[in-house]
């Protein structure tokens, strides 16, 4: 029987810039997406046949979570919520990110830039949420770039 991995076990974290990865706070979902471009060509050597060659890979991570206070004024400073990520977004700095795989000893790492960060605050009995997209610069690896 396969060993199924629950989504709860896959957590996305951001490098704090000095010594540790901070989990992105109260995630409701997160994903890792890899897309390979395919180059198509046709030649007169093989009429009617479309040849396909692998092209570049594009990688991104996305996340959604519930907005919490992670400031030093009484919040949960061990986590990164919108209030933490907005400074990274505004600075345009490249950071390392970790995506826990749920498999012991195997995590995915990438470096990139936040390309989208959204805070959604509905009226009424709704919890404020946030979401974001990490545009990965380079490849996804199982090697920690901060190790």
Protein Blocks (a to p, Z undefined) as FASTA:
>chain_A
ZZdddfklpccdddehlmpccddehifbdcddddddddddddfklghiacdddddddddd
ddddddddfbfnopafkbccfklmmmmmmnopacdddddehighiacddddddfbdcddd
dehjdddddddddddehjddfbdfkZZ
